[in-house]
Amino acid sequence: MTLRLRHLRLRAETQAGTFGADLPFTPGLNVIWADNTKGKSTCLQGIIYALGLERMLSPRREVPLTYVMTQHLDDPATGTRHAVLESAVWLELENDRGEIITVKRAVVSATDRKLVSVFFGPQLTQPQARYRQQDYFVSDPGAAQREAGFHKMFAGYLGWELPVVRRYDGSETSLYLETIFPLLYVEQKAGWSSIPAAFPSYFQIRDVGKRAVEFVLGLETHEVELTRQRLDLDIAASNAAWSSKHGDLDSLAAIINARVEGVPSDPLLSPEEISRAHLLVSDGASWRPLEEVASLLRARLSELTQAETPTVGETASEAVLEVERLSILVAEQNTKRMSLFRARQSEGAQRLAIAKRLAALEEDLQKNLDAQKLRTLGSTISDSVAPDHCPTCTQPIADTLLAQRAGAEVMPVEQNIEYIRAQRGIFQRLASQTETAIADLD
């Protein structure tokens, strides 16, 4: 992975005008030199802030920028203090595929700081061209997983496939960018005794430092850890399957008033050990081995075989009537069985269709919630929507017999969310009814 910084811009708007700095970066080593309190740390922290990585410095989500970008600044020419009305950080980047993007994040603004605007082109070095703009959110749940999350987009831009790691509670999560970038950044104020000065621990990731180093160095240790975790899961599944089969054996043995002996509750290491397993059957007074009980039953069967039995002529009429009765009963039961089977198949098909519809509704709902979040944070990109395109997925809407009227009123996102939630509620109730019907049929 190669990430090149091309240009950094800091801007602060005051009543006296615009103040700020531009730092163009060239390929290779760049050295920023200035006297103390002249803004070196502000520039470096501005890079971290623009990329939404400030929580790697502090879990409190504070803006890691000094007062000149957040409160006030002193005019170096006159010494007059001016309040900061608006401020923002711009950062132009290039990856190893030659793709250039420009990131803008407000510091003091009417929009929320969680909003990040991305221009897909060199907005700072070539501002005369027009580039596609997309808004994302950061420092909020879903920023690393949702399509509208900035870190989800940024990881893809870097070409990173972030590994899945374990938390302290045993759950799994992806290795967040905030846990990786401390290895690429050294903060002078935190001291040079170690690189990094500290890893963020609020993600509750086990051995977060080791996991980050393994990822950056491309070590296979993480793959070994994943293999071990998969083996642990396989062992747990085997234990669960053994316990289930053990319970099935006990249930089957109970049908004949028997019990299983010689089969432990934990899985056996050797198949030969299973040969010691046997059944004990109760004769009402004691538990006897199955072979002994079977021998007694064979003796009893021999006695019954030698006993005198009625002739066919004596039982024929009764047998015919019984056969006829049972044939009618079998036909009735078979008719009921076929009816139940057809109903079960119909309910199963309906359950599958409802599940697909619910999945589509959940996806649409999440996209609309993301669009609403971006608007709440201050994004205005989605305010102007083409009347013949979906505002969520931007796909053209052409499957209609009605003419597409320019300027037609589009359902607001809030109403769309309520509509989708109402649809989801209906299908959830249908799903519950279907499950109840299937359970009754079963």
N, C-alpha and C positions, 0 to 999 in steps of 0.2 A: 504494500500500500504506500502510495506517495501522495501527500497532501501539501500543496504549495500555497503559501500565502502570497497573494499578488498585490493587495492594496488594503490599507486600513484607513477609515475616515471617522473622526470624532467631531460631532457638531453640537453646539449649544446655542439656542436662540435666546436673545435678551432684547429688552427695549432699545438698547444701544446698538443692536445689530447682531451679526452672526460671528461666533468665535469657534475655534476648533483647530484641528490638525489633520494633515494627510501624511501617511507613511507609505510610500511605494516600496515594495520589496522586490529584489532581484533574485534570480536563481542562485542557489548556493547559500553561503553563510552571510547573514545580515547582522550587523552590530548597531544597536541603538545607544548613542552616547549623549549624555546631557548631565548638567549639574543636578544636585539633589533638589527635590521638590519641583522638578520641571516636567514631570509627567511620564517618566519611563514606565513605572508600575501601572499607571493609568492605561497606557497603551496595551500592555500585556494583559491586564485584566479586562480591557475592552474586547480583546479577542475571545477570551473565555466567556464573557457575557454574551457576545454576539452568537456564539455557538450553543447557548443555553446550558453551559456546563458549570455555572456558578455554585451549584450544590456540591461539587467536588471540593470546594473550599470551605463551605459551611452548610449544614443541613437546614439552616434557618431561612434559606432562599433570599438572603439579603443581596442587594445590588453591590457587586464588588468594585464599585467605582467611587472615586473621591467626590468631594462636595462640588468641584467645578463642573461635574456632569449632572449633579442631582439637586444642588441648592443655589449656589451663587459663585461668581468668579470676579476677579479683580482685573480691570483693564490694565494691561502692562504699560500702555502709553500714558494714561492719566491717573492710574491708581484708584479709579472709581469702582465701587462694588456694584455689580448688577445681578439681579435675581434671574435664575434660569427659568425661562418660560417653557421651552421645549428642548429636548436633547435626544440624540439617537447615535447608535454605532452602526457603521457599515463595514462589511468585510467581503472582499473579493477573493475567491478560492479557485484552485484548479486541481483536478485529480489526475491520476496516472493515465487516464483515458483521454486526457485533453479537454475534458468537459469543464466549462467555467460557469460558476454561479456567483451571485452576489447576495449576501445575507444582510437584511436590515432589521434591527431590533430597537424599539424605542426605549428610552430611559425615563424621561419626563414627557408625558404625552396624554392626550385624551383617550388614546387606546390603551389597552391593558399590556403590561410588560410580558405577559405570557404569549403574546402574538408575535410571530416571526414571519417576515415577508421575504420570499426568495425570488430573485430575478434570474432567469436562466440565460445568463450572458454576462459579459464584462461591463456592468452598469457604471462602474467607477472609472475605468480606464478608457472606455468607449461609450460615453453617455449619449452620443448623438443618435445611436440606433435604438429601436424599440424592442424590448424583450418581454417574453411571457412572464407574468407574475403569478405566484401561487402563495397563499397564506397558510401557515401551519401554527400549531400551538405547542408549547413547551412548558416544563415544570408543572405538569398536571398529569393525573393518572391516564394512561393510554398513549402518552407522547412517544413511547418506544415501541408500541404495538399497533396503534391505529394508523390508517392510511393518511389521516390528517395530522398525525404527530410529526414534529420536526425531526426528532431523533430517529424515527423509523425511516424517514426520507434520507437523513444524513448518513446513516449506516449503509443504506443502499448506494448512495453516492460514493462512499469510500470503498465499496466493494466488500464490505465486511459481512460475514455470516456469523453473527454473535452466537456463542455456544450457550447451551442450557446448563445451569449450575444449580446446586442445592442450597436452600436456605437452612437456617438453624432449626426451623420447625419441621424439616423434612420435605417441604414443598419445593417445586422447581420454578426457576425464573431465568430469563436471559441475562447475560452479563451486560449491565448497563454501561453506556458510554462514560458516565461519570466515574466509573471504577477503572477505566482504561487510561483516560487522558492524564491522570496524575503522574503516570510514567513518562509523559511527554512534556511535562511542565514543572519547572522548579521556581518556587516563589522565594525571593530574597528575604522577605520579612519573616518567613517561617523557618529560615535557617537552611544551611547547606549540609547538615549532618547526615542526611539520608535523601535518597531519591525514591519515591516522593517523600515529602514531609509527613503526609498522612493519607490513608485511603478512607473514603467515606464508608462508614459502618452502618448507616441507617437502613441500607437495603437488606440487612440481616443475611448476607451471603457468607457461607462458610469459607474460610481461608481466602478471602476476597483478594488479598495481595498475590497469593500464589496463582489463583485463577487468572488474574490480569496479566501477570508476567508470562505465564504459559501461553496465553493467547497472543501477546505481542511477539514473543520469540518463536511462535509456531511449533511449540513442543507437542509431543504426542502424549504427554502426561494426562492431559484432559481426556483424550480418547480412552486411555486406560481407566481413568476414573469413571467415565461413562459406561465402559464395559463392566466394571465392578458393580456399578449401580444397577445395570441391567441384570447381572447375575443375581444380585440381591433380590431384585423383583421376581426373577424366575424361581429362586428358592422359596420366596414367600408364596408364589402361586402354586408351587409344588406342594408345599405344606398345606395350603388351603384345599387343594384338590384331594390330598391324602385324607385330610380331616373329613371332607365331604363324602368320600368313598367309605371311610370308616363308619360314618353315620348311616350310609345306605346299607352297609352290611348288617349293622345292628338292627335296622328297621326290617330288613328281609328275614333275619333270624327270628325276630319277635313274632313274625307271622305264624311260624310253626312252633312258637313257644320255646325258642332256643336262644343261645347266646354264643358269641364268638370268643374264642380263647386263643391266645398266642399272637394276636395282632396288636402291636403297641399303638399308642395314639400319635407318635411321631413316625415319619417315614423311615423305612429300613434301608440300610446301606447296601445290603447284599440280598439278591433275589432268593438265595438258598434259605435265608431265615424265615421266609414265608411258609416253608414246608412244615414248620412246627405248628402252624395254625390249625385249629380244629373246632368243631361245633359240639356244644353240650346241649342235650335236649332233656327237658323236664318230663318225668313220668308221673308227676303229681306228688311224689314223695321225695325225690332226689334228682340231681343232675347227672345224666349218663352220657357217655360219648355217643355220637351219632351212629357209629358202626354197631354198637351194642343194641341201641334202640331199633335200628334197621333189621338186625337179626331177629329180634323178638317179633317185629311186624311181619317178617317173611314166614316165621313159624305160624303166626296167626292166619296169614293168607293161605298157607298150606291146609290148615284145618278147615277153612271156609271152602276151599276148592274141593275137598273130599266130602263135604256135606251134601246131602241130597238137595237138588234144586228143582223148582217147578218146570213142567214141560212147556213147549211153545204153545201147544193147543190151549193150555190152561190160562196163559197170559196174553194170547194174541189180540183178543178184542180190546183189552185194556191198553195194550201197547199201541195199537192203531189209534185209539182215541188220544193217547198222550202225545204221539207223534204229530197228529193233526193240530192239537192245541199248541204244541211247541212251534210248529211251522208257522202258524198264524202269528204267534208272539214274535218270532224271528223276523217275519215280514214287517210287522209294525215297528219293531225296533230299528230295522234297516231303513225304513222310510224316515223315521225321526233322525237317524244318524245322517242321512243324506241332506235333510233339511238343515240340520245344524251345521254340517260341513259347508254348504253353500252360503249360509249366513255368516259363518266364520271367515270364509274367503272374501266376502263382500266387505265386512268390517275391517279385515286386514288391509285390503286395497285402499279403503277410505283412510285408515290410520296412516298409511304411507303418503297419500296425497296431502293430508293435513300436515304431516311432519315437514314435507317439502315446502308447503306454503308458509308455515311458521318460520322455517329457516330463512326464506326470502324476506319475510316481514321483519325479522330480527336484523338482517343485513341492511335493509332499507332504513329501519329506525335508527341504527347506529350511524349511518351516513348523514341522515338529517340532523341527529344530535350533534355530530361533529360540525356540520354547517352552522347550526345554531350557536355552538360554542365559539367558532371563529367570528361570527357576527357579534356575539356578546363581548369578545375581546377587542372588537373594534375594526374587524375586517369589513371592507366595503366592496370587495371583488364580486361577491355573490348578489349584490343589490340589483345589478342590471343583468337580467336573464333573457336569453333569446326565447321567444314564444314557441318555437318549434323544437326546443331542446329540453331534456330533463334537467332540472336545476341540481339534482344530486349526482347523477352519473354522466351528464352532458351528452348522452346519446340522443340522436335525432328522433323525434316523435312523428312518424309518418303514417302509422297504421290507423287512420281515421278517414271517414267519408266526408267530414266537415272541412271546409277551407281553413287554413291556418291564417289567422288574422294578426297582422303586426300590431304589437302593443296590447294584445289580449291580456286580461288580468290573470296572473299566476297565483295559485294558492300559496299563501305565506308559509314559511317553514314551520312556524308554530302550529298552524292548522293542520299541516301535513303530518306533523308528529302526533297530534291528537287523533287524527284519522287513522294513522297506522296503528297506534296503541289500541284504538277501538277495534280495528280489524283483528289485531293480535288477541285481544280478549275474547272475541267471538270464536276464533279458531282454537284457542286454549280450552274454552268450554266444550267445543265440539270434540277436541282430543280427549278430554276427560270422559265425555259421554261414550265415545268409542271404546276407550279402555274398559269402562264399566260393562259395556255390552259384550266385549270380548271375554272378560272375566266370567260373566254370566253364561256365555255359550260354552266356555271351557268347563 
